[in-house]
Each structure stands twice: as C-alpha cells, then as structure tokens.
Amino acid sequence: QVRLVESGGGLVQTGDSLRLSCAASERTFSDVSVVWFRRAPGMERDYVAGISQAGHSEYYAESVKGRFTISRDNTRNTVYLDMNDLTPEDTAVYYCAASVRGTYSDDRPATYNYWGQGTQVTVVS
C-alpha cells in the first residue's frame, strides 16, 4: 500500500508559479510510477503529467508542456510538480496517483492504484 499526500496548492495570480509536492509513506516508493491529474470545477479528472519509477522518463499533457515539470526524489519519497506561467485555466484540484505496474502516460484514472486527497490551485487574473 502507498499513501499519498499532496501539498503546495494556493491562490495565485496569472503568471505566477507554484510547486506541488506528493509525499508517499511507502519505503518501496521507487517501485511505482507517479502521475498528476487535475479536476476543474464541474469537470472530470484530466491527466497532467507522469514520471517513471526511477525518474528517468516524463510525460506531459499538451496543455502544460513547456510550463510544468514533474520530478521525483526517491530518497525523500516525494514527487514534485513545478508549475510556471499559470493561467486561470489551470485552476483545479490537483491529485497525485501511483501505479505499481509502472504506467505513467496513461490518461485513464482507473489505471492508477493509489490516490491522494488533492490540493487546490486557484489562479486569478
């Protein structure tokens, strides 16, 4: 079992940056791939970015490519999402999720085994 806890969300202005963190309790954290999803008000969860077990490969949704960066520090059992040049379209609850199968580019939420509770990101003009 992997317990995931997101943090780092908040209220920011257009153009600002935020760093979200996903902390895991599992000592074998390096054996799972990790992804970020987000859910805007009234919408379904959308894929944002994913990273492989060792952190050597990443994948991004087209809407965030070039602005967001996913990374991981397996020593600290933490995955990060660095978000730059934020716009109101980025407003959503952001969730991290993990797969024991190593999947990190699948945009179907059901693919992932473990989920955090989410952290709110609000971007205003």
SEMISE-782678 format. One record per residue: residue in one letter; x, y negated, z of N, C-alpha, C in turn. Coordinates in pm, whole numbers, plus 50000, padded with zeros to 5 digits. Last residue first. Layout:
BEGIN
AXYZXYZXYZ...
//
This chain:
BEGIN
S492984636148760493524625948673493844613148747V493954664848956493064653748926493774643748837V493964698349028494704687948957493714677248915T494254722449272493354712449216494194701249156V494464755349363495214744549299494204735149234Q494194777749631493524767849547494514757649494T495034811849628495344798549679494824788249580G494174846049719494164834249634494544821449706Q494434870649835493174863549855493074850749774G495994895849621495934886549732494594879549737W495734930349527495414916149505495534908249634Y496724959649355496704951749477496514937149444N496604970949098496194978649215495974970349340Y495444962048775496324959648888495754965149018T493564965348579494844972148563495654972048691A491464948448616491334961948670492614969948658P492094924948468492284925448614492264939448673R493884925348175492694930748237492914931848388D496174918248040495324907548091494014912348152D499394930748078498004934348054497104923848118S502004927148151501504918948042500064922148005Y502844945048340502904930848375502394921648265T503054977248488502424968648389502494954048434G503964995348675504934986948607504374977848501R502285009248835502625015248707503615006948627V501514994649047502505005049074502955011848946S501034960249027500764973148966501884982849000A499534931849190500644941049166500164954049106A498824896649189498404910549188499584919249150C497824864349302498844873549258498334887749273Y495684838049196495844850749264497094857849213Y494384805749229495444813949173495654826249260V491594788049139492164796249245493164805649179A492204757848950491684771348966492174776949099T493274735548708492554736848834491894750548843D494314731748460494984741648544494294743448679E492984710648354492624723948303493294735148382P494274688148460493034692848523492584706548474T497794698348449496644690848398495394695648470L501294697048526499944702048550498884692548494D504104699748484503244691948395501784696548405N504684733048613505104719548579504094713048485M505004757648850504064751448758504464736948737D506334787648934506654773448926505824767348815L505614812949129505104807149006505374792149012Y507384840849271507074826649262506434823249128V507364867549502507274863249363506824848649362T509224884549751508434872949711508504870849560N511064898749911509734904149882508774893149840R513654890549931512684883550015511264888749997T514774907049743515344906949877514384900649976N513444900349513513074912849578513684914249717D512184873749393513324876349478512974888849558R511094863249069510944871149191512274872649262S509084841148864510344846948906510104855149032I507614822748602507454832848705508824838648737T506804790348509507864800248515507604809748631F504994768948285505044777248406506204787148395R505494756648037505214748448155505374756148285G505974776047848506764763847843506554754547960K502684787547860504034789947811504774776647795V500054784747920501014780048019502454781547974S498554794747710498164782047766499174776247866E499514820347659499864809547568499584795847628A500804837147945499674833247862500074821247777Y503934854347949503114842747981501914841647889Y506254875848105505274873948000504324862948044E509614887948163508444880048198507524878848078S512184908648296511284905248187510074897748240H513604912948526514364910748403513504906448286G512544920348769512554906348735513314903048608A512164946448828513474940948860513574926148829Q509444948948739509874952848874511184946348916S508354919448551508664933548569509254936148707I505644896348567507074898948577507294913748608G503274873548414503654886048479505154887948476A500604849148408501984853248385502264866248459V497704847448375498604835948368500014840148330Y494424858348293495834861448308496674848848291D491504848148464492314848048343493774850648377R488364856848597489804856048618490554857148485E485604836448479486234849048517487724846948539M484134805948617484764814048513485254827348569G483304787848809482314793448720482844802548612P486464772548828485084772748876484114777948771A489034796548730488474783048733487024783748780R491314817748846489884817048822489434802648839R494304834648739493614823148796492144823548758F497034857148814495784853848748495254840848808W500284869548793499424858848842498204857848752V501854900948879501264891448786500524880548862V504444924648913503584914648975503114904848869S505354959148951505304946948873504284937548936V507104976549207505854972149147506094959849061D509474981949334508914992549251507614988549182S510144962049509510824962049380510304972849286F508804968549742508264958149657508874958449518T509134986549948509414990949812508824981249710R508144973850172509594974650156510014979350018E505394951650157505924964750127507434964450107S504274926550178504674933250301505444946250278A504944897249983504494911049994505054917450120A503904865349874504714873149967504104886949986C504064842949636503324855249662504224864149747S503824807849593504554819449640503594831049663L504004780549366503214790349439504094802149477R504914748149334505464761549340504584770349426L503984721749112503764729649233504504742749221S504024688448977504484702248980504154708649114D502064664348783502814669148899503214683748883G500384658248575501814656748554502674661648669T497714647448776498154651748643499634648548624Q498234653449128497874645049016498354651248884V496934678649356497994670949291497424662749177L496314698249631495734688049545496854679449489G497444732849642497124719849697496494710849594G499384762949719498404755049646498144741649714G501034778549876501624767749798500654759249720S500524814349868500594801549937501154791249840E499204847749898499594836249819499654823749907V500074879549988499554867150042500104855549959L499524914349972499984902349905499304890049964R500514946350059499704934850100500324922250043V500464977549924501164964849917500184953849956Q500835011850000500005000050000500884987550000
//
